[in-house]
Amino acid sequence: MPAIASRVATLSTVLALSVATSGAALAQKKYDPGATDTEIKIGNIMPYSGPASAYGVIGKTEAAYFKKINAEGGINGRKINFISYDDAYSPPKTVEQARKLVESDEVLFIFNSLGTPPNSAIHKYMNSKKVPQLFVATGATKWNDPKNFPWTMGWQPNYQSETQIYAKYILKNMPNAKIAVMYQNDDYGKDYLKGLLDGLGAKKTMIIAEESFETSEPTIDSHIVKLKASGADVFINIATPKFAAQAIKKMGEIGWKPTHFLNNVSASVGSVLKPAGYDNSQGIISAAYLKDPSDPQWNNDKGMKDYLAFLAKDFPEGDKLDNSSVVAYGVAQTMVEVLKKCGDNLTRENIMKQAASLKDFNTEVLLPGIKINTSATDFAPISQLQLMKFKGEKWELFGDIISADTSG
């Protein structure tokens, strides 16, 4: 009898431990609205129409990538439900769509919504609701402000760093330059302009002409004609794809050939340089942090092969020359990494915690030597760039990887 009692006691202990263990496992699962045992609901806002519609391909690429992840079993067994709305690059519409995503669709977070003015319009709302506004698709410097806006984080290198790098290059290589600047008259354009002014410092008098434009303007041709008339021999082109392409084309038409710096957000061969004309695009300088599919140096690169295989199989309507799809692929991979790290703790707080704990993460499309790093005090995942010049039908990288100061 004592032996039987002993066995019963042992069995009871095993059962108790088993129940406790399974209870602990169940207890470890934590969800906020938008997450369940089977689903992760992600919101997104893109300009599928309007003046920045060239960027709509970013949302379409991300949808295709998440569909691929779902077909492979999802993330920790959960499928991504990607809900993407059009805001036409109109801030009031962005507010409307963000409210719909958060309050009606009850998404877990909003991911990679595009544009500085649109994201600025929902910045305070997202933080007051304590819903992550994660990896926003804009390089405005203000997204790196974890102290005041702990629910918002950027992804790409910030605009001010980029134009500071151009300023350093001009000061070193063209100390007597006469600079003309064209910029979009909003937070995005002004952020780039501030970086340029800060980079030039005491030499900001080198800027002899400035032209701002509105996204509602059908064409910026008159601005280009004015800037040529200034006699400038360096041109800083701060514009989204549609207007950047117009500027390059018009410069070709009127025979204006200054040293031309083009902001990275419009450096796409497929959506900007090819439509503007390869002949008109020769010698343009920009900055890169991603591999360029048109560059043969990546022909045998595993990451680029995987990206091109994704396009062929999962997003065949995509243009391999469109840099926007490369951006989308890289940021979607970063998002998947964060969600994997979250495990079964899919709370909004933990998502921000994991996004702020990336150490030397590398997507398949980042340039060699560029890594993603974040911390509780640094919400700027990518802070390195390399200069490049357009030659023939592709960009050619030159110089070293340059690290920028990302302090908010």
N, C-alpha and C positions, 0 to 999 in steps of 0.2 A: 504493500500500500504506500509506504513512504516513497518508493521509486515512482509509482504512478503519480503521486502528488507532486513529486519533483518535476516529472515530465510535463504535467499540467501547468505548473508554475512557470516552467521554461517556455512553454508554448504561449502562455498568457503574456509573458514578457516580450516574446518575439512579435506577437500580434500588436501589443501596445506600442512597441518601437515602430512597427510597420505603419500603424495608424498615425503616430506622431510624425514619422518621416513624410508620409503622404500629405498630412496636414500642413507641415512646414513648406512642402513643395507648392501646395495650393496657396498658402499664405504669401509666398514669394511673388505670386502674380499680382501686379498692380496696374490698374488701367485708369486712364482719364477718358473723357468723351472722345470717340474716334478710334478706340482700340478695343479689340476683343480677342478671344482665343483664336479666331480665324481671320481677322481683318485689321489692317492699319489704314485709316482714312486720311489721305493727304490732300490739302487744298492748294490751288495754284491760280495765279492771275497773270494773263499774258495779253499783249496787244495783237490779237489775231487780225484786227482791222485797224485803220487809222494810220497816222504818219510814221509809226515805228513798227508797222506790220511785218517788216523783214525779219524781225526777231521772233515772230510767231512760231517759226520752225523749232525754237528751243523747247517750247511746251510740247510740240508734236514728237520731238526726239525723246524727251523724258517719258512721255506716255508709252512710247514703243519700248524704251529700256525697262520700265517697270513691268510691262507686259511680259517681257523676256524673263525677268526675275520671277514673276508669278508662274510662268510655264516651267521653270526649274524648281518649283516647290515653295517659292516665296521666301520670307525672312523669318527664321525660327518657326516655320510652319504656318505663318500668316501671309495672306495675300494683300497686296497693296491695292487700295481703291483710290485711284488718282482722279480728282475732280478739278478740272481746269476751266476757268471762265475767261471771257474776253472783256477787257476794259477799254480797248481802243486807245490806250495811252492817255486816258482822260482821268485825272485824279478823283473827281466826284464819282465817276463810275467805279473806280477802284474801291472807294469806301463802300459803295453799295454791294459790290461782289464780296468784299472781305466780311461784311456783316452777314451776308447770305451763307458763306462758307462756315463761319464760326457759330452763328446762332441758329441757322436752319439745318445745314448739312452736318453740323457738329463734327467738323474735322479735328484731328488731333493737333495739327499745326498747319501753318501755311509755309510752303516751300518755294524758293526761287522765283517769287513774283518779280516782274521786270520793271525797271525804270526808276530813276531817282524821284521825280515828282510823284508818281503813283505810290511808291513805298513811303515817301514822306507823309502823304495824306493819311496813311493808316498806322504810322509809327506809334503815336501815342495811344491809339485805340488798342492795338495788339498788346502793348505793354500793360495797359490798364486791365485788360482781360486776362493777362498772364498766359497768353497763347503764343508759342514760338513763331517768330517771323524769321525763318531760318534760311541762311545762304541766299540772301536777296540778290537778284541779278542786276546789280549796279555797284560801281566801285566808289560810291560816295564815301568820304572819310568818316562821316558821322555814324556809320553802322558799327564802328569800333568804339563803343561807349558803354561797356558793361556796367559801369557804376550807375548811370542814369537810365539806361535802356537795356536791362538784363535779359530781355526776351527777343532781342534783335541781333542778328549776326550776318556779316557779309560773307563773301567767298573769294571773289576775284581780287587782284591787287587794287589798291585804292587809287583814285584819279590823281590826287595831289602828288603822290609818289611818282606816278608816271610822268607828269609834266615837269616835275623837279629833275628827273633824269634827262629829259630833253633839254632843259635849261643848262644843266651841267655840261652836256655835250656841246651845245652852242657856245657857251663861254670858253670852253677849251679849244674848240676847233674853228669857231667863227667869231672871234672876240669883237669884230667891228660890224657885226650883222645888223641889218635894219629889219625888224620883225613886224609882220602883220598877223593879227589873230582874228579868226572867225569862231564864234562860239554860240551855242544854243542858249537862249535867254531863259534859263531856269536853273534849278539847284545843280543839276548835272553839269551844265556848261560852266557855271560859276565856280564849281569845285575844281574843275580842271584849270580854270583861269587863275585861281588862287595859288595852286601848286606852281604854275609857271612864274607868277610874280614873286613868290617866296624863293623859288630856285634862282631867279635872276638877282634877287636882293637889290643891292645898290645900283645894279646895272639894268634895272627895269625900264630905264629911259631908252633902252634899245628897242622897245616896242613903239613904233611910230604910227601904227594904225590898228584900230579895233572895230570890228563889226559884229553886232549881235543879231540874231534872227529868231523869229517865232516859228514853232512847229506848224502853225496854221498857214504859213506862207507856202504857196504852191512851188516856188522856185527861189533859189538864193543867188541866181545869176548876177543881179545888180550889185550884190555885196562883193562878189568876186571882182567885178569890173572896178569898183571903188578901191578895193585893196591893191589891185595891180597899179592903179594910178598913183598910189602913195609912194611908189619907188622901192618898196620892200624887196629884200632878196632872200628872206626866210618867211615861210608861211606855216602857221600852226592851225591845223584843221580840227576843230573840236565840234564834231557833228555826228548824229546817228546815221546809219547806212544810206538812207534815201538822199539826204542832203550832202553827205560826204561824197557820194558818187556824182551828184550834180556838180559839186565844186571841182572835182578832178576833170570831169568832162568839159566844163566851161573854161577852165584854165588851158586845156588843150586847144579849144576853139580860138581863144584870144592870144595864144602864144605866150602866156606867162609861165616862166620856168624858174621859180625860186626854189631853194632847198625846202622840201615839203615834208612836214611832220604830221602824221595822221594818227589820231587817237586809236588805241588798241580795240575799242568796242566797234570800230568800223574797218578793221583790217582784214575782213573776210574777202578772199579772192573771188569766191562764187557770187556773193551778194553785193559787192562794192566795186572791186577793181576790174573784174571781167566786164560788168555792165558799163563801167565808165570808159572802158577801152584800155587794153594792155599798153598801147603806145603812149597814152596819156599818163599811165601809172608808173613809168620807169623812174627809179631813183627815189621813190617815196620812202621815208624812214618811219618806222613804228617800233613798238615794243611787244615782246611776246612772252608768254609763260606756258603756252601749249604747243604741242607738235603740230605741224602743218601737213595735212594729208597730201598736198601738192608737192612737197619737198621729197625728192628721191632718196635723201639720206635716211629716211625712215622706212624704206621699202622692206628691209629685213627685220624691222623692229617688232618684237612680239606684241607690244601694246597696240601699235598701229595696225598690225594684222588683225588683232581681235576687234578693234574698232571698225575696220572695214568689213569684217565678217558680220558684225552686228548690223551695219548698214545694209549689206546685201540680203541678209536673211530676215531681219526684224523691222527694218525701215527702208525698204527699197525705193520709196519715193524721195528719200533724202539725197541731197547733192553733196558728194564727197569733197567738193571744193568750198562748201559753206562752213566757215569757222564756227558759226553759231551751234551747229550740231556737235562739234568737238567740245565746246563749252558745256553743252547740255549733258553729254556723255560723262564728262569729268565730274560735274557737280552731282549728277545722279549717283555715280559710284561713291562719292563722298557721303551722300545721304544714306545709301544702303549700309555703308560701314558704320555710321552712327547708330542706325536702327539695330544692326547686329549686336553692337556693344551694349545696347539697352537690355538685351535678353528679354525676360518676362516682366521687366519693370518699365512699362510703356506709359509713364506719366509725363506730363509736359515738363515738369521740373527735371526729371532724369534725362529727357531728350536734350535739354539745354546743357546739363552737366556733362553728358557724353560728347556733345558737339564742342564743348570747351575743354576737352581732354584729348585732343588728337595730337599724336606725337610722330613726327616724320612719316605721316601717311602719304602714300604716293598713288595717284590714280594712273591708269595706263596711258593717259595722254599728256601728262605734265612733262615739260622739258627735263632732261636729265640734270640732276643737281637741285631742282626745285622741289621742295617738300611742303606739306601742309602741317602747320603747327598752331595750336590754340591753347589758351589757358583761361583761368577765371578772370584774368586781367587783360587778356589779349584776344579780342574777337575779330582779328584780321588773319584768316587762315593762310592766305598766300601773300607773301611780301617780297617776292623776288621777280625780277624781269631781265630779259636780254634784248638788246637792240637788234633790229633787222632792217634790211633794205630790199625793196622790190626790184627784181631783175628778171627779164624775160617774162615768164608766166608764173613766177613763184617768189616767195620771200627767201632771203638768204640771211641767216643769223650772223652777227659779228660782235666782237668784244666779249667780255666776261659776263657771267650772271651777276646782276647788281642787286644787292639787298637794300631795301628801303626801310626807313624808320616808320614803324606802324603804331607808334604810341598815339592814343586817341586824343 
